[in-house]
Amino acid sequence: MKNVAHQIVGLLKDAGIQRIYAVTGDSLNFFNEAVHADGTMQWIHVRHEEVGAFAATAEADLHGIACCAGSSGPGHVHLINGVYEAHKTRVPMLVIASTCATYEFGTDYFQETNPIKLFDDCSCYNQMITRPEQVQRMVQNALQQAISKRDVAVIGLPGDVSEMEAVQMNTSTKVFFTEPQIRPSEMEIGRLAQYINQAEKITLFCGVGAKKAQQQIVALSQKIHAPVGYSFKAKLDIQRDNPNEIGMTGLLGMASAFQSMHHSDLILLLGTDFPYKDFIPTNKTIVQIDIEGEKLGRRSIVDYGLVGDIEHTLKAVLPFVEARSDTKFLEKQLASYEKVKEDLMTYVDDSGSECAIQPEFVAHTIDQKASDDAIFLLDTGMCCVWGARYINQRKDRIMLGSFNHGSMANAMPMAIGAALTHPERQVIAFCGDGGLSMLLGDLATIKQYNLPIKIIVFNNRALGMVKLEMQVSGLKDQETNMVNPDFAMIAQAMGIRAFTVTQPQEVDAVITEALGMTDEPVLIDIYTNPNALAMPPKISFSQMKGMTESMAKLMLSGNFEEVWDTIKSNYKHLKSL
């Protein structure tokens, strides 16, 4: 006889969910049994539930829907950081938060928690099943809300309910993946065309909400000879086949995009909720288009806001946009971008020294050798900088990271989800030594499922981004240095092929060999320069003052060598300020 757990598995399977990321136990055991009884879904036994939630986030981003689960109390509490990741990334994910039996509610029972309170801030739907009659409608509703709102839906599942006899109800069991076409009114399209036609110098700045409009963005930029900048999340989508791209702005960006926006008469913000308002001009005309009207004007001073998906909005306005012949503004910005790319290559040419390999050189080498459809997963911090600046679109590459939530330790867990979702593609994780240390145990998960992930450890023996944050604030960096284990030995102990690289001249050969091992996981521990800085495109006086103060404090503490190494490692950056 089918119980509630079997009924839930059937609903998830019909919605396209292919696997469950979880650590099984107590209140989850009947759900676990139902997954295996079905025979078509896969239970991915992670070592830590946070890893499962991160992996499911990547799968949801790549596949359109995913699921993770946590058992009573600590099990589903461990999910919370990865669930926030999915919520902030805006991907459809279902969370099964199993809990103690209903008859123990409110008694401070062993491992009793309140999942509704716990997940309230990071979900669009969050309910507890207490009777079999609720299951069909509640699970369908949760899935539909997750898909329609591109968010997290949480189902609380008490252990005793999961083993009760299933009840069929006269409600829908299907979920619907819809693609509505949303665009502004004819009047609004006309006014948008006026803004474009009246401006002389225009920059398009595109976010991840514009990724499906790449063809229309290129068509508009070529018709009006406008440079195209983009946010980090949108980079590889907007960069594809785009002759007018000028790079990123923001903390990890480049001077070319920053300058283009500040030299424009009109900036078109397309599908972006770019959070760094200090990089957006306050004295330019700004038009913002977003499918979510609540985002209009919350990051910058917007003169005109429209609600619509970027693809169909640009299709509607293109016939009314006047073609122009003046290319001077575009040519100037493209020339600036070329200069920026030249400057970036100086760190590739100067590859570093023993145990101080330039991370830019490593990232560029991977960019040149990775496949045209590789999936890159980036840890938060310095790994994001190197990925943002040196990984480029070839054909159909994808780059994922914790770009909104900004969590450490995301790359390796996300790589698990990516490798399971796309076993036919190359999966490369850029891991910081700090991030990898946090969730090191799930290297065992990678080996258990023999996922051919290539883990590149940018081992700078420090919390690099935090160190830089402290320095630009005028603080002496403290408690940022790390005494690491031998990551290669740990990987080998878990059965993973591993390399340690301490010399720049070893990088090319080792990466080539590792990427050639297509049927097994590989870890490469690369000793990168701990004093490599990541300069943003805009340097304020207070940041320069803070860096000077920080260096002075280090010198007064007797750390002359660190100051000198920082200057030597970044003289090209410092020279350009």
N, C-alpha and C positions, 0 to 999 in steps of 0.2 A: 504494500500500500504506500502511496506517495505521501511523504510528509512535507512540512513547510519548507525545509531546507532544499528538498528536491524541486519544489515549486519555484523557489527563488532562482535556483540554478537554471531552470528552463526559461524563465523570463530574461535572465541575463544573457543566455546564449542567443535567444531570439533577437536581442538588441545588438548583437555583434560583438559582445565581450568574449575575448578568446582565452583569457587567463586571469587568475587571481594571485596577487602578490600578498603574501602573509606569512606569519609564523603561527602554526596551528596550536591548539590547546584548549582545554576545558570547554568553554561556551561556544567555541568555533568547531568542535569536532564533528558534529552532525552536518554542518555546512561543508566541511572538508570531505566527509564521506560522500556527500551528494555530488560534489564536483568530480570525484573519481568514479562514482557510479555512472555518471553521464558519459564519460569516456571521450568527449570531444573538447572539453576545456582543460586547461593546464593549471595546476597549482604550483606556483613558483615559491619555493621555500627559501625566503631570504633569512639572513641572520639577525636583522634588526628591522622592525616595522617601518622606521623612518626611510630606510632604503627602499622598501616596498612602495611607499607612497611616492617617493621621487621617481622610481622606475615607472610606476603607473602614470605619473604626470607626463613623462616623455612619451609613453605609448599613446596616451590620450591626444597629445599634440600631433603625433604622426599618424594615428589610426582613426581618431575621431571620438573614441570612447574607451574607457579603461576602468579597472576596478582593483581596489586594495581592501584588505580587511585586517582587523585587530581584535584580539580576544579580550576578555574581561579586564577592566582596570588598566594596568600597565600596558597591556597589548595595544589597546586603541589609543591610549595616551601617547605612546611612542610614535603614532602616526602623525601627530599634530603638525610638526614642522613641514613635512612633505605635503600635507593637506593644504596648509597655507600657501605652499608653492603653487599647487594646482589652481587655487582660488585666485592668486595674484596673476598667474599666467593666463587665466581665463580659458581653461580647457575643461571639457566635459569628463567628470570622473565620479564614479559611485564609490562610496565608502561603506563597508559593512562593519559597524561597531558592535560586536557582540558583547553581551553583558550578563550579569547574574540573573538567576531565575526571577520571574515576576513576583513570586510570593515572598522574595527576600527584599524587595524594593523598600527603601526607607528604614532599614534596620541597621545601617552601617555594617553590612555584611562584608565578608572577606572579598577584597578587590572591587567593592562596589564604587562606581563613579556615576556621574550624570552626563552621558554623551550629548544630550541636548544642550546643556550649558557649555560643555567643552567645545563643541564644534560650531556654536552659534555664530561666531564672528568670522568664520571662514567657509561658509556654505550658503547656497541659495535655497536649499530644502534640507530639513533636519527633523526627522520624526522617529518615534519609537513604536515598533510593532508590539502589541500586547495580546492580540487575538488572531487566529488564522483567517478570520473573515476580512482582515485589513490587508493581507499580504498582497494580493493581486493588484488592487487599486493603488496601494501605497508605493509598491516597487515600480509599477508602470509610471506613476506620477513623478517619482524621484528621477527616473531615467529621462523622462520627457523634459523635466525642468533642467536637468544637467545639460542635455543636448541643446535645448532652445536658448538657455541663458549662458551657455558656455561657462559652466561653473561646477562647483562640487555639490553633490547631493549625498546626504548621510542617512543611512537607515540603521537605527538601533535594533539589535536582534537578541532578545533574551534567550539564554540557553534552553530553557524549557519550551519556549514557543517553537524553536527550530525543529523539535522532534514531534510536534503535534501533527495530527492528520490534516492534510491540505484541504482547503475549501475553494471550490470554483465559484466565482461570482459573475454576475451579468455586467461586467465592465471590460474595457479594452485590455488586451495583453500586448498589443503592438506599440512600438515607439516609432516616431517619424523624424527622419533627418530632412528638414526642409531648407530650401535656399530661396527665400523671398528676394525680389528685386526692389530695393528701396532707394528712391532718389528724390531730390527736391522738386518743388512745383515748377511749372513753366516760368512763372514770374521770377522765382528765385534763380533759375538757370539763366534767365536773361540778365539779371543783375550781376551774377557771377561773371558772365561774359563781359559785362561793362567794366568790372574791376580789372579783368585781365587785359582788355583792349586799351584801357587808359594808362596803364603802367608801362614805363620804359624798361626798367630793370626788375626782373622777376626771378625769384628762387623758389623751387618746389622742395618742400621738406616732407619726407614720407615716413610713415610709421608702419608697424606690422599690419595695421588695418588696411593698408594699401597693397598688400602683397599680391592679391589676385588681379590688381589693376596695372601690372607692370607694363603691358603693351600700351595701354591708354596713357600712362605716365610718359613713356618714351615718345609716343605720338605728340602729346601736348608740348613736351619740352623741345622737340625738334621743330614744331610749328612756330613756336614763339622764341626759340633759341634761349631757353632757360636752363641754367644748371640745376642738377638734382642732388640734394643731400638726403640723408636718411638717418634714422635711429639705429642703434645696435641691433635690436631684434629684427629689423627689416633689411639689414645689410645685404645678405646673399640673395634675397628675393628682388630687391630693387636694383642691385648691381648687375643682374643678369642682362646681357645684350643691351647695355645702356651706355651709349657713347657720351652722354652728357653728365654722367655721375661725377661728383666732386667729393665723395667721402662723407664721414660722420662729423657731427659736432657733439658737444657734451663732454663729460669728464674723460671719456676714453677716445674722443674724437680728434679731428685734425683742424689745423688753422684754415684750410681752404673753405670748408663748409661754414665755419664760423664767420669768416670774412665775407663770403658771398651773401649770407643772410643780412649782415650789417651794412652792406653796400647796396642793397636792393631798395626799390621803391615799394614793392609788393612781395610779401611772403605768403605762399599757399601752404598751409598745414594740412596734409592729407592723411587721414587715418592714424594720427599720432596723438598719444597722451604723454608726450615727452615731458619728464618731470623736472628737468633742470632749467628753471625759468631764467636763471642768470645768463644763460647762453642764447636766449631769444631777445632780439631788440625790443625796446619799448617805444621807439620813435618812428616805426615803420607801419605802413598799412598791412594788416594781417587778416587774411580770410581763412577760416578753419572749416573743414568738412569732416564729419565723423558720423558713423552709423548710430552712435549713442549720443543723443542730444545733451545729456547731463554733463558731458565732457567739454562742451563748447565754452571757451573762455576761462577755464579753471587754471590754466598754466601760463597764460599770456594775455596781453591787452588785445582783444580781437575786435576788429571793426565790423566784420560780417561773418555770421555763422550759419551753416547749413547742415541738415541731417540727411544722410544718404550714404550708401556704400560707394566707395571711390570708383570702382569700375563703371557702374551705370551712371553715376553723376558725371564723370568725365566723358563718357560716350555721348551723353545728352548735350554737354556744353561745347564739345569740339567743333561741331558745324558752325557755331556762332563766334568762334574765336578767329580773329583776323591774323593771317600769316604775316610774318615780318621778315625783313631781310638783314637788319642790323645785327651783326654777330659779335660786336666789340665786347659787350659785357660778358657773354658766354666764353669767348676766347680768353679773356683775362682770367676768369675763374678756373678754366681748364688748365691754363698755364700755371696758376698758383697750385693747383692739385698735382700737376706733374712735379713741381718743385718739392712739394710735401713728400711725394713718393720717392723722390731722389734722396731726400734727407733720411727717410726711413731705411733706405738701403745702406746707409753708412754703418748701421749697427750689424748688418748682415756681412758686410765686407770686413769689419773689425769683429771677428768672431769670439774674442775673449782669450782666456788663458786657463791654465789648469785649475779645476774646481771653481772657476769663475767664467763659465761659458755664457756668452750673451744670450739671453732668452729670445731676443728678436731673431737671432740667427737660427735658433732651434725651430721657432715657429715658421719662419720662411722656408726652411728645409722641408718641413712636413707639408707645407702648402704646395711645394713643387712636386713632392713625391706621392701625395695622397691621390686616390682615385677621383674621377670627375663627379662621382655621385656619393662621395663620402659623407657620413654624418659625424659632425664634431660636437662634443659635449665639453663645456667650459666651466671650470670651477670659478666661483666668485673671487675677485681680487685681481692680482697681477695676471693670472691666466686669461682673464677676460680682456685685459689690455693687449696681450700678445695675439690673441685670437682676433680681436676687433681690427687690429692694424695689419696683420700679416696673412690671415686666411681669407682667400678671395674666391669668388664664384668661378667655377670652370664650366660646368654644364648644368648639374642638378644637385649641387651640394646643399646640405642643411646644417644650420648651426643652432644649438639649443643651450640654454643656461638658465641660471636663476636671475634673470634680468630685471625683474620687478621686485621680487622678495629679497634678493641679495643674500641668500644663505650660503654659508660655507658647506663644503663636502657634497655638493650636488652632482658633480660630473660623473664620478664612477657609478653611482646608483642610476642616474639617467641613462648611462651607457648600457646598463642591463636591459632597461625597457626598450631602448633603441635597437639593440642587437636581437632581441626576441621578436620585435615587430618587423624588422627588416633583416632577416638572416642573410639575404643576398647582397647586402651592402657593407662596405668597410665602415667600421665604427671606431672613432678615435677620441679618447678622453684626455683633455688637458687638465691634469690634477696638480694642485698645489700640495706641497708637503704637509701643510697644516690641514687642508681639507681631507686629504687621503687618510691622515692619522685619525681623524674623527670617526670614520666608519670603516676602518681597515678590515674588520672581520668579514665583510661581504666580498672580499676577494675570493673567499671560499665558495660563495654562491656562483661567481663567474666560472670557477673551475668545475663545480658540481654539474653545471649545465653546459660546460665546455663552450662558452660564448667567446668567439674570436675577437674580443675587444683588444685594442691596442691602447694601453695606459701609459701616457707620457707624464712622468713626474718632474715638474719644474721645481727642483729641490734647491731652494735658496736659503734653507736653514733659518727661515724667519716668516713671520706674518707680514709679508712685504707691503701690502696695501695699508695695513694699520700703521706700520712703521712710517710710511710716507705721510699718512694723515697726521700723525703726531709731529712730524718734522715741519710740515707747512703751517702747523698751528703754533710753532715756536717751542714745542716740547721736546725734551730729550727722550728719544724712543727707549722705552723700558718694557720688559716682559714681552718683547716681540721675537726675540731669538729663540730658536728651538734646537734641542739636542735630539736628533732623529735616530731611529733604528736604521738598520740596513734594509731598505725597502726591497731590494732585489733578493736578499736572503729570505725575507718573509714570504715574498711571492713564490720563491722556489720551494719553501717548506709547505706551501699550499698546493704545489704541483703545477705552478705557472712558470713558463719560460721567462727568464728575466736577464736584464743587462744593466750594468752600472757604467755610466759614461762620465769621465772626469776631464777629458781632453777635447778641445774643439774639433780636432782632426778626426775624431772617432765618430762624430755625430752622423755624418752622411751614410757611412757604411752600416752602422747599427740600425738606423731608421729604415734603410732600404731592406735589410735582412728581416727586420720585424714585420714590416708591411707585407713582405713576401710570404709570411707564415699565415696563410689564409684560413686555416682550419683549427687554430688554437689561440688562446689568449696569450698576450705578451705584455710584460711590464718593462719600461725603460726608465731607470732612475738617473736623471741628468743633473749634475751639480752645476747649477746656474749662478750667475753673479748676484750675490745678495744686495749689492749696492746699485743695481740697475733701477733707474727711476722711470716713472710713467708720467711725463708732463702733459697736462691738458692743453687745448688750443688757446685758452685764455688764462694768463697768469696775472693775478691781482698783486697790487703792491703789498697787501697784508700777507699774502702767501710767500712772496720773496723775503719780506721782513721775517716771517716766521721761520723760513728755511735758514736764514742767516743766524737767527737766534739759536736755533737747534744745533747748527754746526758749531757755534761758539760754545754752547754748553758741553758738547761732546769734547771739544778741545780742552776746556777747563777741567774736564774730568780725566784728561790724559788720553783720550781716544783719538790721537792724531792720525793713526793709521786708517781708521774708519772714515774720517773726514776726507783724507787724501784719496782713498779708494773711491769714494762717492764722486769726487770731482773728476778723477780720471775716467771713471765709468760713464760719466754723463756730460763730458765736456762739450759734446756737439749740441746737446739740449741747452746747456747753460750759455753757450756762445750765442744761440739764436734768440735769447730772451731780450 
